[in-house]
């Protein structure tokens, strides 16, 4: 089993995704550069909505899942973590 070296934010989000989405893997098994949708983790639109709800509740970040920018935000765990780091209140 491959373990990836995750940044603190990537790890925090990976733990949330494993717990919230009931993924059958350890957070450190999520490749931070792999796609979250389709071939990567194979998440779907309901999963994206659950992640967006978590981001609003825990980081006060609002992402409209249907927004075109959301494709870039949700491209990978690394992209999502970078977005949260840039946009969360300090």
C-alpha positions in Angstrom: 0.0 0.0 0.0 1.3 3.4 -1.0 1.4 6.1 1.6 1.7 9.7 0.4 3.4 12.6 2.2 0.5 15.0 2.6 0.7 18.7 3.7 -1.2 19.5 6.9 -4.2 20.8 5.0 -4.2 17.9 2.5 -4.2 15.5 5.5 -7.0 17.4 7.2 -9.1 17.3 4.1 -8.2 13.7 3.4 -9.3 12.6 6.9 -12.6 14.5 6.4 -13.2 12.9 3.0 -12.5 9.4 4.3 -14.8 9.9 7.3 -17.6 11.9 5.6 -17.7 10.0 2.3 -17.1 6.6 4.0 -14.1 5.8 1.7 -12.6 2.4 2.2 -9.0 3.7 2.5 -6.7 5.5 4.8 -6.2 9.2 4.4 -2.5 8.7 3.6 -3.5 6.5 0.7 -5.0 9.3 -1.2 -2.6 10.6 -3.8 -2.8 14.4 -3.5 -2.3 14.9 -7.2 -4.8 12.3 -8.4 -8.1 13.4 -9.8 -11.0 13.3 -7.2 -13.5 12.5 -9.9 -13.7 9.9 -12.7 -10.5 7.8 -12.7 -9.0 9.0 -9.4 -11.1 8.5 -6.3 -14.2 8.3 -8.5 -16.2 10.7 -6.4 -19.6 11.9 -7.7 -21.6 15.1 -7.5 -23.2 14.1 -4.2 -19.7 13.7 -2.8 -18.7 17.1 -4.0 -21.8 18.6 -2.3 -20.9 16.9 1.0 -17.3 18.3 0.7 -18.7 21.7 -0.1 -21.0 21.6 3.0 -18.1 20.6 5.2 -16.0 23.5 3.8 -18.8 26.0 4.5 -19.4 24.6 8.0 -15.7 24.3 9.1 -13.9 26.9 7.1 -16.6 29.5 6.2 -15.9 28.9 2.5 -18.8 28.8 0.1 -18.3 26.8 -3.1 -21.1 26.5 -5.6 -20.7 23.0 -6.9 -22.3 23.9 -10.2 -19.9 26.9 -10.7 -17.3 26.3 -13.5 -14.5 27.2 -11.1 -15.4 24.3 -8.9 -13.9 21.9 -11.6 -10.5 23.4 -10.9 -11.1 23.6 -7.1 -12.1 19.9 -7.0 -9.5 18.7 -9.5 -7.4 17.0 -6.9 -6.8 16.9 -3.1 -3.8 19.2 -3.6 -5.9 21.7 -5.6 -8.7 21.6 -3.0 -6.2 22.1 -0.1 -4.6 25.1 -1.9 -8.0 26.7 -2.4 -8.9 26.3 1.2 -5.6 27.7 2.4 -6.1 30.8 0.1 -9.7 31.4 1.0 -10.3 30.5 4.6 -10.7 33.3 7.1 -7.6 34.0 9.2 
